[in-house]
């Protein structure tokens, strides 16, 4: 979340910048400032009452030594009233602080100055493109038909076992999944990321720390008996490794990668855009996460975008990078680049990665800090990216590489799959 200090010192700037995200901030910022003023006044009153109480306590001892019993008794009564007043002020301050927190978590992150104007995906800006659009043979099939033809993925069996959006991968389809996971993890390791294997369920504090709660609560699967949430991405548990941690500046940047299954309710999604692997409730993804010095986080963002580009190039997929407009950005992001690959049979672009800098927004929730050489403690910047999400990668690989003989496997993947063709 945004720091209270920044909001109260720059209310007009905050309101103006959030307008790019089409968030009406003026009223809530005014509430924050009013509550903060009350909080400070309450703290001052409590401090004054405590100081008066302490002074009276010392005076009582002196009065008793002087034999001034009546005056000492009156002072004790006054002290009792002050203690009641202090408790009332303490309770009020706690209430005001909770009200402040409840408001602060409703305020999105500020967009970076380079974020384009716009409300919807069509207003995103294409940064660069690469690869050649494939020319498919006559009678080319979409991936869900190819999956059925070659017995790679059983969507109906997934419906039987669980429900729509939970496919069953079989044979070479399952091996392709595993190959992609290992391919992405090995590339991340070679790029300097330390692999971790996190839990797939997290507590509410972890969801809050990375901004999924309370903003995306309805999109997460919730195990109510234990109050645990199935993760929507490995970003959540991996970034929470550094919750309530003070790092040394020399440890930055921290670079982690993790494979996980991801679980998303995707409430309200329907139609042709969710067919096959286009939108699932459970899917596999390899994530990259960085904890970085504030002065270097945008340099790291560029490095992460360039790294993801190498992955789609190795997979021989046509790709493009989008700079997201204000209206299409996530609640927590300051700047996001989306990667899309072209699905030739569907004749559409499919999002396969988002790479984002959250600046200190998540770190403020997480209390993820570092201590510099000057011994001062400040908030880190956090970044993350999909590297990569498997479903739409698989969809594009199957569709774009179909031939009369079968489906060709890109050369970079063959050492991982153990086969060159599906057919």
Rosetta blueprint (number, residue, H / E / L):
1 X L
2 X L
3 X L
4 X H
5 X H
6 X H
7 X H
8 X H
9 X H
10 X L
11 X H
12 X H
13 X H
14 X H
15 X H
16 X H
17 X H
18 X H
19 X H
20 X H
21 X H
22 X L
23 X L
24 X L
25 X L
26 X H
27 X H
28 X H
29 X H
30 X H
31 X H
32 X H
33 X H
34 X H
35 X H
36 X H
37 X H
38 X H
39 X H
40 X H
41 X H
42 X H
43 X H
44 X H
45 X H
46 X H
47 X H
48 X H
49 X H
50 X H
51 X H
52 X H
53 X H
54 X H
55 X H
56 X H
57 X H
58 X H
59 X H
60 X H
61 X H
62 X H
63 X H
64 X H
65 X H
66 X L
67 X L
68 X L
69 X H
70 X H
71 X H
72 X H
73 X H
74 X H
75 X H
76 X H
77 X H
78 X H
79 X H
80 X H
81 X H
82 X H
83 X H
84 X H
85 X H
86 X H
87 X H
88 X H
89 X H
90 X H
91 X H
92 X H
93 X H
94 X H
95 X H
96 X H
97 X H
98 X H
99 X H
100 X H
101 X H
102 X H
103 X H
104 X H
105 X L
106 X L
107 X L
108 X L
109 X L
110 X L
111 X L
112 X L
113 X L
114 X L
115 X L
116 X L
117 X L
118 X L
119 X L
120 X L
121 X H
122 X H
123 X H
124 X L
125 X E
126 X E
127 X E
128 X E
129 X E
130 X E
131 X L
132 X L
133 X L
134 X L
135 X L
136 X L
137 X L
138 X L
139 X L
140 X L
141 X L
142 X L
143 X H
144 X H
145 X H
146 X H
147 X H
148 X H
149 X H
150 X L
151 X L
152 X L
153 X E
154 X E
155 X H
156 X H
157 X H
158 X H
159 X H
160 X H
161 X H
162 X L
163 X L
164 X L
165 X L
166 X L
167 X L
168 X E
169 X E
170 X L
171 X H
172 X H
173 X H
174 X H
175 X H
176 X H
177 X H
178 X H
179 X H
180 X H
181 X H
182 X H
183 X H
184 X H
185 X H
186 X H
187 X H
188 X H
189 X H
190 X H
191 X L
192 X L
193 X L
194 X E
195 X E
196 X L
197 X L
198 X L
199 X L
200 X L
201 X E
202 X E
203 X E
204 X H
205 X H
206 X H
207 X H
208 X H
209 X H
210 X H
211 X L
212 X L
213 X L
214 X L
215 X L
216 X L
217 X H
218 X H
219 X H
220 X L
221 X L
222 X E
223 X E
224 X L
225 X L
226 X L
227 X L
228 X E
229 X E
230 X E
231 X L
232 X L
233 X L
234 X L
235 X H
236 X H
237 X H
238 X H
239 X H
240 X H
241 X H
242 X H
243 X L
244 X L
245 X L
246 X E
247 X E
248 X E
249 X H
250 X H
251 X H
252 X L
253 X L
254 X E
255 X E
256 X E
257 X E
258 X E
259 X E
260 X E
261 X E
262 X E
263 X E
264 X L
265 X L
266 X L
267 X L
268 X L
269 X L
270 X L
271 X L
272 X H
273 X H
274 X H
275 X L
276 X L
277 X L
278 X L
279 X L
280 X L
281 X L
282 X E
283 X E
284 X E
285 X E
286 X E
287 X E
288 X E
289 X E
290 X E
291 X E
292 X E
293 X L
294 X H
295 X H
296 X H
297 X H
298 X H
299 X H
300 X H
301 X H
302 X H
303 X H
304 X H
305 X H
306 X H
307 X H
308 X H
309 X H
310 X H
311 X H
312 X H
313 X H
314 X H
315 X L
316 X L
317 X L
318 X L
319 X E
320 X E
321 X E
322 X E
323 X E
324 X L
325 X L
326 X H
327 X H
328 X H
329 X L
330 X L
331 X L
332 X L
333 X L
334 X L
335 X E
336 X E
337 X E
338 X E
339 X E
340 X E
341 X E
342 X E
343 X E
344 X L
345 X L
346 X L
347 X L
348 X E
349 X E
350 X E
351 X E
352 X E
353 X E
354 X E
355 X E
356 X E
357 X E
358 X L
359 X L
360 X L
361 X H
362 X H
363 X H
364 X H
365 X H
366 X H
367 X L
368 X L
369 X E
370 X E
371 X E
372 X L
373 X L
374 X L
375 X L
376 X L
377 X E
378 X E
379 X E
380 X L
381 X E
382 X E
383 X E
384 X E
385 X E
386 X E
387 X E
388 X E
389 X E
390 X H
391 X H
392 X H
393 X H
394 X H
395 X H
396 X H
397 X H
398 X H
399 X H
400 X H
401 X L
402 X E
403 X L
404 X L
405 X L
406 X L
407 X E
408 X E
409 X L
410 X L
411 X H
412 X H
413 X H
414 X H
415 X H
416 X H
417 X H
418 X L
419 X L
420 X L
421 X E
422 X E
423 X L
